[in-house]
Amino acid sequence: MIDVVPPAFIFIFGALLLPFLRERRLRQLFQLLIPVIAFIDLLYMHNGTYWVYNFLGYDLILGRVDKLSMVFGYVFVIVAFLGMTYALHIREFGQHVAAFLYIGSTLGVTFAGDLFTLFVFWEIMAVSSVFLIWYRREKAALDAGFRYIMVHIFGGCVLLAGIIIHITNTGDTSFSVIEYGGLGSKLILIGFIINAAVPPFHAWLSDAYPEGTITGSVFLTAFTTKSAVYVLLRGFSGVEILIWLGAIMAIYGVVYAVLENDIRRLLAYHIISQVGYMVCGVGLGTEMAINGASAHAFSHILYKALLFMGMGAVIHVTGKRKMTELQGRGLYKKMPITLSLYMIGAFSISAVPLFNGFISKTMIVAAAGELHRPIIHLLLHLASIGTFLHTGLKLPYGTWFGKSNGETGIIEEELEAKEPPLNMLIAMAMAALLCIITGVYPKVLYDLLPFTVSYHPYTPQHVVSMMQLLLLTGAAFWLYIDKLGGEPTISVDTDWFYRKPGVFILWLCSHPLQDIRLRLQRAFTGMVTNVAGLSKNPVLIPEIIVRNIQLKIYTILYHNSEPPENKLKKIDEVKYKINVLKEISYNEHIYRRPIGAGVLLAIAFLFLYGLIYFIKIN
Amino acid sequence: MSKKLKYLFFICIGLSIVAGFFITHEHVHFWWEKIPAFDAIFGFLGCIIIVIVSKALGHSWIQKDEDYYD
């Protein structure tokens, strides 16, 4: 039997070793090998608790293995392999190191059995992932990265505060079902839902993910939000508020997706929408809902990676990221393979039968039906329509087909483009294949789920109702086809609250506060310069002081009348003398007195001492 | 080609609606699930509502010029 190690450490070890592999081919091999090793490692892990370390009286549990953590572990490692294949052509090893750390810490979160371990990996996740945004090196990416990391640090602080309160109250560090009620549990929940991008804490996602590197964003889509779904499933299943937050989130993403012009930002809004289904599933909390949320996270990671890969490929070859720049420029002729693979992802997210979205999303919707929640049921249905409308119809139409902007009246030339590099295509093909396999043969996924699955996706009722929904959505799209093209605008979202006031705070710092700082500094440096000037020649201090007093007296005497001619001359003379005196530096040969300054000082002190003694005696 | 696709599309819509009358409904939780073409109507109207409401919200409030934050 092979000894298993925590899968998080495999990736973190990989991240540490990667910079030493100079040979390009060797490094590429290594990049693909690490996820494979991790996958084999997962195969050998059995249910139970492993790697418990005692630290300051608390048990740190690095390996809590059960079906829930395993299903997330599997999909994280699978998407790590896909993403690494997609990023294989990147020569900059820093990006791969960041990705490995990010994947490793996510796996750390997934298998963490106690709240401290969870928190540590949670923070590594935030810090390592921001580099996948910053490596694009454009100003927009740097700015978005800073906003991203600040939101996540805020979320981490809230989580830590919640964890500390929770542990102080219960004395229990283990991470299992957290009873929702007290302040600690609420803070932990807020920390979790910030990472799950639940409105109003969602704007970091649609802000930062489209600004990441082409290959880095593929990783970003998979890990942060889905690990948050995992911890919600673990800690807060059945919390009523999550049902509503999830359903609202599903619709919210759809509304913003209608308005979006940036192709990857549109997809990012659909992450929010899709994670809404999962959060809703967490809130419903029945066995079927938890199965549904886990299954949907699994499916979502695969098809969303595929969609981001497809749009990333478009940006990679054309350098353009807006629908207004892409539509009507004949891209479908140049990139047919990318288009086909993208469409598989689009059908998957839209829950077309035989694709993986169908077997997982409908499970959550059915769970809402089972609990007799009509409004939630309809809201989720409505979000399904929006999903197909944007990801399945509007986005591919606007990117590959479409008409160029009618307003300008200029028919734009066809874009210079070709298929992306082979490794990108292979990664997309593998992702597409997995989407179809799990869609056609759902048992492979259902067997991994935490509870026994009694749900059958392929009943005539499910298939027909889904086909009706999608086909008629298509018909309505056709009606509005001219109005749904991209518009050259951006949409304000809740990030407004820290972006616009942020400018004011920046102004506050750079003007009034900076002004105060400068004044204080000037006052202090003035003082220091004076003292320093005097210390240049301490022997002359009495004389300088006397001259200054003399000058002061003159200015007081004549402060409101013109001094007479001779006095004016005198004042100038004094001023001149002060300046001359200040310039003279100490030179012992000039100041050597007949009996030496030291003896004089000694006598002076002796005299002083005697005087005090004398007074004291009397 | 385009015309053929159009016809195919209409045939599919027709088939899916007709099929709605013949299937058995096993798990019915809400009254509307018994209406044969409910999902078709819901899909069509839902899509229109999403587009109109979102565009109205966008044009009146959410959408700004691209240099809004600069």
HADDOCK unambig.tbl for C-alpha pairs under 7 A between the chains (distance, minus, plus):
assign (segid A and resid 255 and name CA) (segid B and resid 50 and name CA) 6.93 0.50 0.50
assign (segid A and resid 255 and name CA) (segid B and resid 54 and name CA) 5.23 0.50 0.50
assign (segid A and resid 258 and name CA) (segid B and resid 51 and name CA) 6.85 0.50 0.50
assign (segid A and resid 258 and name CA) (segid B and resid 54 and name CA) 6.43 0.50 0.50
assign (segid A and resid 259 and name CA) (segid B and resid 55 and name CA) 6.81 0.50 0.50
assign (segid A and resid 259 and name CA) (segid B and resid 58 and name CA) 6.43 0.50 0.50
assign (segid A and resid 369 and name CA) (segid B and resid 29 and name CA) 5.84 0.50 0.50
assign (segid A and resid 370 and name CA) (segid B and resid 29 and name CA) 6.65 0.50 0.50
assign (segid A and resid 372 and name CA) (segid B and resid 29 and name CA) 6.44 0.50 0.50
assign (segid A and resid 382 and name CA) (segid B and resid 46 and name CA) 6.20 0.50 0.50
assign (segid A and resid 385 and name CA) (segid B and resid 43 and name CA) 6.28 0.50 0.50
assign (segid A and resid 385 and name CA) (segid B and resid 47 and name CA) 6.20 0.50 0.50
assign (segid A and resid 386 and name CA) (segid B and resid 47 and name CA) 6.72 0.50 0.50
assign (segid A and resid 460 and name CA) (segid B and resid 23 and name CA) 6.22 0.50 0.50
assign (segid A and resid 461 and name CA) (segid B and resid 23 and name CA) 6.21 0.50 0.50
assign (segid A and resid 461 and name CA) (segid B and resid 24 and name CA) 6.76 0.50 0.50
assign (segid A and resid 461 and name CA) (segid B and resid 25 and name CA) 6.08 0.50 0.50
assign (segid A and resid 464 and name CA) (segid B and resid 16 and name CA) 6.12 0.50 0.50
assign (segid A and resid 464 and name CA) (segid B and resid 19 and name CA) 6.86 0.50 0.50
assign (segid A and resid 464 and name CA) (segid B and resid 20 and name CA) 6.36 0.50 0.50
assign (segid A and resid 465 and name CA) (segid B and resid 39 and name CA) 5.58 0.50 0.50
assign (segid A and resid 467 and name CA) (segid B and resid 16 and name CA) 6.50 0.50 0.50
assign (segid A and resid 468 and name CA) (segid B and resid 13 and name CA) 6.87 0.50 0.50
assign (segid A and resid 468 and name CA) (segid B and resid 16 and name CA) 5.69 0.50 0.50
assign (segid A and resid 468 and name CA) (segid B and resid 17 and name CA) 6.58 0.50 0.50
assign (segid A and resid 468 and name CA) (segid B and resid 39 and name CA) 5.65 0.50 0.50
assign (segid A and resid 468 and name CA) (segid B and resid 40 and name CA) 4.60 0.50 0.50
assign (segid A and resid 469 and name CA) (segid B and resid 39 and name CA) 5.03 0.50 0.50
assign (segid A and resid 469 and name CA) (segid B and resid 40 and name CA) 5.07 0.50 0.50
assign (segid A and resid 469 and name CA) (segid B and resid 42 and name CA) 6.93 0.50 0.50
assign (segid A and resid 469 and name CA) (segid B and resid 43 and name CA) 4.48 0.50 0.50
assign (segid A and resid 470 and name CA) (segid B and resid 43 and name CA) 6.71 0.50 0.50
assign (segid A and resid 471 and name CA) (segid B and resid 13 and name CA) 6.04 0.50 0.50
assign (segid A and resid 472 and name CA) (segid B and resid 40 and name CA) 5.63 0.50 0.50
assign (segid A and resid 472 and name CA) (segid B and resid 43 and name CA) 5.43 0.50 0.50
assign (segid A and resid 472 and name CA) (segid B and resid 44 and name CA) 4.94 0.50 0.50
assign (segid A and resid 473 and name CA) (segid B and resid 43 and name CA) 5.14 0.50 0.50
assign (segid A and resid 473 and name CA) (segid B and resid 44 and name CA) 5.23 0.50 0.50
assign (segid A and resid 473 and name CA) (segid B and resid 47 and name CA) 5.69 0.50 0.50
assign (segid A and resid 476 and name CA) (segid B and resid 44 and name CA) 5.59 0.50 0.50
assign (segid A and resid 476 and name CA) (segid B and resid 47 and name CA) 6.21 0.50 0.50
assign (segid A and resid 476 and name CA) (segid B and resid 48 and name CA) 6.31 0.50 0.50
assign (segid A and resid 488 and name CA) (segid B and resid 66 and name CA) 6.82 0.50 0.50
assign (segid A and resid 489 and name CA) (segid B and resid 63 and name CA) 5.91 0.50 0.50
assign (segid A and resid 489 and name CA) (segid B and resid 64 and name CA) 5.50 0.50 0.50
assign (segid A and resid 489 and name CA) (segid B and resid 65 and name CA) 4.94 0.50 0.50
assign (segid A and resid 489 and name CA) (segid B and resid 66 and name CA) 5.00 0.50 0.50
assign (segid A and resid 490 and name CA) (segid B and resid 63 and name CA) 5.59 0.50 0.50
assign (segid A and resid 490 and name CA) (segid B and resid 64 and name CA) 5.40 0.50 0.50
assign (segid A and resid 490 and name CA) (segid B and resid 65 and name CA) 6.14 0.50 0.50
assign (segid A and resid 490 and name CA) (segid B and resid 66 and name CA) 5.28 0.50 0.50
assign (segid A and resid 491 and name CA) (segid B and resid 62 and name CA) 5.19 0.50 0.50
assign (segid A and resid 491 and name CA) (segid B and resid 63 and name CA) 4.42 0.50 0.50
assign (segid A and resid 491 and name CA) (segid B and resid 64 and name CA) 5.95 0.50 0.50
assign (segid A and resid 492 and name CA) (segid B and resid 62 and name CA) 5.28 0.50 0.50
assign (segid A and resid 492 and name CA) (segid B and resid 63 and name CA) 6.40 0.50 0.50
assign (segid A and resid 492 and name CA) (segid B and resid 64 and name CA) 6.94 0.50 0.50
